[in-house]
Amino acid sequence: MKRPIMKFSVVLLLAAAPLEGWVKIYPQAGLEFYGGANRLALLTPWVAARFSLSPNASLILKYYHHNLSYNYQTYDESTENFLGKKRSASISNFTPVIYYQKGRVAAWGAISCFAGTDSYKALAVDIGIGHTLSERLAVETGVYILREDSVLWYPEDAKRKISVYSAKGGLKIKIFKGVTFNPNLYVYRNSEGVDAYSFSLGLMITPFNPAAITVYYFRYSESAQYKFSGDYLSIGLNFYY
């Protein structure tokens, strides 16, 4: 954890102004927390550099360090009882993002590479598009595909490969200057036939440039035998240049 925190601190110190060069380089950083059912707790510091490629396009290189823990139950054959256990893991991921915006339309594409505890490996693709309908209203939609090779969510089972497919739709509604209401709906299906859905209600607050505060409530439901269904809260403090 020390090394990611050092990187995080250095970026904040450098974030006073963009760096000038062949292309403009803008530092970004943040700290996010996500927690809820089964005592899930996910703390993620992240750092990034945004390269302005043109007036309409940017390349963003992001590094995340995820610190994860949750509770689960396992069956003890000797006592014929279920026992509660805690699972902890550390995962890093590197994500290059291409972001394009022209007029009222924005689009993005990202590829994430993950590695972590117990040889965890994953690859994800995130593609989305947004359209600003008016000064106060914008819509977004996108797809997310994740391929995991791990025992992260089933610590007592053998390592397995599993794919998750997700689609998202959301609105951004400007309440007043610096405050945006952001409801979203997600649907999921994995390669083992498990279906899930969730919705979120959030506030995006920009008290001053470049700071952004996010607060979200999530409700998640799934059909798996071991359920993570429940309520979740996400809080973030991020800096975007």
LINVEN-V750467 format. One record per residue. N is the residue number from 1. RES is the residue in one letter. PHI is phi in degrees with one decimal (none if undefined). D_FIRST is the distance of its C-alpha to the first C-alpha in Angstrom with 2 decimals. Layout:
BEGIN
[[N,RES,PHI,D_FIRST] [N,RES,PHI,D_FIRST]]
END
This chain:
BEGIN
[[1,M,none,0.00] [2,K,-63.5,3.84] [3,R,-63.6,5.69] [4,P,-59.9,5.73] [5,I,-65.7,6.39] [6,M,-62.8,8.85] [7,K,-61.6,10.37] [8,F,-59.2,10.79] [9,S,-66.8,12.51] [10,V,-61.3,14.63] [11,V,-62.9,15.91] [12,L,-62.4,16.95] [13,L,-68.0,18.80] [14,L,-84.3,20.51] [15,A,-81.1,21.44] [16,A,-70.9,24.71] [17,A,-158.8,26.82] [18,P,-67.2,26.93] [19,L,-85.4,27.25] [20,E,-102.6,30.73] [21,G,-171.4,31.67] [22,W,-59.9,33.39] [23,V,-125.6,31.61] [24,K,-74.8,29.95] [25,I,-119.8,26.15] [26,Y,-119.1,24.43] [27,P,-75.2,20.72] [28,Q,-139.7,19.02] [29,A,-164.1,15.81] [30,G,-171.8,14.91] [31,L,-140.8,13.06] [32,E,-128.9,14.54] [33,F,-127.6,14.97] [34,Y,-138.3,17.26] [35,G,-156.9,18.74] [36,G,169.6,22.08] [37,A,-53.4,24.20] [38,N,58.0,23.25] [39,R,54.3,20.59] [40,L,-64.2,18.44] [41,A,-138.1,15.30] [42,L,-130.0,13.19] [43,L,-111.4,10.70] [44,T,-132.3,10.26] [45,P,-83.0,9.52] [46,W,-145.8,11.73] [47,V,-135.6,13.75] [48,A,-158.5,17.20] [49,A,-131.4,20.44] [50,R,-105.2,23.80] [51,F,-103.0,26.76] [52,S,-81.7,30.13] [53,L,-85.9,32.41] [54,S,-163.1,35.46] [55,P,-60.2,36.60] [56,N,-113.7,35.80] [57,A,-128.8,32.88] [58,S,-138.2,29.25] [59,L,-110.0,26.61] [60,I,-117.3,23.03] [61,L,-108.4,20.10] [62,K,-117.9,16.89] [63,Y,-126.9,13.32] [64,Y,-116.2,11.33] [65,H,-126.0,7.97] [66,H,-96.0,9.30] [67,N,-110.8,8.25] [68,L,-120.9,11.80] [69,S,-150.6,14.21] [70,Y,-162.0,18.02] [71,N,-100.4,21.15] [72,Y,-148.4,23.85] [73,Q,-113.9,27.13] [74,T,-132.0,28.45] [75,Y,-91.6,32.06] [76,D,-97.9,32.93] [77,E,-65.7,36.23] [78,S,-68.1,37.12] [79,T,-106.0,37.25] [80,E,56.4,37.91] [81,N,-131.3,35.45] [82,F,-87.8,32.31] [83,L,-113.5,29.21] [84,G,-87.3,26.17] [85,K,-132.4,22.77] [86,K,-114.8,19.14] [87,R,-111.9,17.05] [88,S,-125.3,13.23] [89,A,-155.1,11.51] [90,S,-128.4,8.66] [91,I,-133.8,10.45] [92,S,-111.2,10.49] [93,N,-146.9,13.77] [94,F,-113.0,15.94] [95,T,-133.8,18.91] [96,P,-86.4,22.01] [97,V,-129.1,24.34] [98,I,-104.4,27.99] [99,Y,-121.5,29.30] [100,Y,-132.2,33.03] [101,Q,-142.6,35.06] [102,K,-146.2,38.79] [103,G,62.9,40.92] [104,R,-91.8,40.12] [105,V,-109.5,38.28] [106,A,-129.2,34.59] [107,A,-145.2,33.05] [108,W,-150.1,29.72] [109,G,-146.3,28.40] [110,A,-142.2,24.90] [111,I,-125.5,23.59] [112,S,-115.5,20.05] [113,C,-113.3,18.73] [114,F,-113.6,16.09] [115,A,-153.1,14.57] [116,G,-172.4,12.45] [117,T,-52.4,12.99] [118,D,55.7,16.62] [119,S,59.6,17.50] [120,Y,-61.3,17.10] [121,K,-139.4,18.84] [122,A,-158.8,20.29] [123,L,-136.4,22.19] [124,A,-133.6,23.20] [125,V,-124.6,25.91] [126,D,-129.7,26.36] [127,I,-130.5,29.71] [128,G,-152.6,31.23] [129,I,-145.6,34.02] [130,G,-133.3,34.92] [131,H,-139.8,38.22] [132,T,-85.8,39.07] [133,L,-85.5,42.27] [134,S,-156.6,42.96] [135,E,-61.8,41.56] [136,R,-111.3,40.02] [137,L,-135.6,39.32] [138,A,-137.8,37.29] [139,V,-120.3,36.68] [140,E,-137.0,33.94] [141,T,-147.0,33.84] [142,G,-172.5,31.78] [143,V,-128.4,30.81] [144,Y,-138.5,27.56] [145,I,-126.5,27.52] [146,L,-125.8,24.71] [147,R,-119.9,25.11] [148,E,-109.8,22.82] [149,D,-132.5,22.99] [150,S,-167.6,21.15] [151,V,-119.5,21.46] [152,L,-56.2,18.76] [153,W,-95.4,21.35] [154,Y,-133.0,23.85] [155,P,-60.7,22.17] [156,E,-89.2,25.65] [157,D,-100.2,27.20] [158,A,-69.5,27.40] [159,K,-59.0,25.23] [160,R,-142.5,26.93] [161,K,-104.8,27.14] [162,I,-144.7,27.60] [163,S,-114.5,28.19] [164,V,-124.4,27.90] [165,Y,-117.9,30.18] [166,S,-138.7,29.92] [167,A,-125.9,32.11] [168,K,-134.3,31.52] [169,G,-138.9,33.90] [170,G,-155.7,33.39] [171,L,-124.6,35.00] [172,K,-121.5,34.01] [173,I,-115.5,36.48] [174,K,-76.2,36.58] [175,I,-79.6,37.59] [176,F,-156.7,37.99] [177,K,-55.6,36.46] [178,G,88.1,32.67] [179,V,-133.4,32.46] [180,T,-125.7,32.50] [181,F,-90.9,32.88] [182,N,-133.4,31.26] [183,P,-85.1,32.45] [184,N,-140.8,31.45] [185,L,-128.2,32.67] [186,Y,-126.4,30.97] [187,V,-127.0,32.60] [188,Y,-133.2,31.05] [189,R,-153.1,32.45] [190,N,-110.8,30.90] [191,S,-72.1,32.55] [192,E,-102.4,33.36] [193,G,82.5,35.47] [194,V,-86.1,33.23] [195,D,-103.8,33.93] [196,A,-154.3,31.90] [197,Y,-148.9,32.03] [198,S,-152.9,30.26] [199,F,-133.8,31.00] [200,S,-136.1,29.06] [201,L,-127.1,30.34] [202,G,-139.5,28.36] [203,L,-119.0,28.73] [204,M,-111.0,27.50] [205,I,-118.5,27.92] [206,T,-119.4,28.06] [207,P,-66.1,28.96] [208,F,-161.5,28.96] [209,N,-80.2,28.17] [210,P,-107.3,25.45] [211,A,-75.3,23.63] [212,A,-141.1,23.66] [213,I,-110.9,22.98] [214,T,-123.6,23.20] [215,V,-135.3,24.16] [216,Y,-131.6,25.14] [217,Y,-106.5,26.78] [218,F,-119.2,26.80] [219,R,-122.2,29.28] [220,Y,-122.0,28.67] [221,S,-135.7,31.28] [222,E,-142.9,31.52] [223,S,-102.9,34.09] [224,A,-71.9,31.95] [225,Q,-63.5,32.80] [226,Y,-98.5,29.38] [227,K,-96.9,28.92] [228,F,-102.8,26.04] [229,S,-57.0,28.83] [230,G,156.3,28.37] [231,D,-102.7,27.23] [232,Y,-137.7,23.90] [233,L,-129.5,22.66] [234,S,-125.4,20.44] [235,I,-133.3,19.60] [236,G,-141.4,18.25] [237,L,-125.6,18.38] [238,N,-129.1,18.70] [239,F,-126.4,20.37] [240,Y,-120.0,22.74] [241,Y,-107.4,24.96]]
END
